[in-house]
Amino acid sequence: MPIYPPRPDPFECAICGKQQPLQWCDMSQMDYPPICWTCEQYGWRLGPVTRKPDMRLAKQIAALSEALSEEASRKIYEEARHG
């Protein structure tokens, strides 16, 4: 029987803004702050779905950078369009 780390305290996802964890889920798909499992694995499809801790950290960094890039692009577009 595998031993998993303790479940994290509730947090708000830095990308989607939803309160996590919403419900019980498989321990291998546990949310690690500051990003929920959904945004980390499926948000921008940044590589294969994985449960390996090192890959999950890399995917969290990639998902955060992509979300920041998308928000910056949206702000630049709005400023250029509306002056």
Secondary structure, 3 states (H helix, E strand, C coil): CCCCCCCCCCEECCCCCCEECCCCCCHHHCCECCECHHHHHCCCCCCCCCCCHHHHHHHHHHHHHHHHHHHHHHHHHHHHHHC
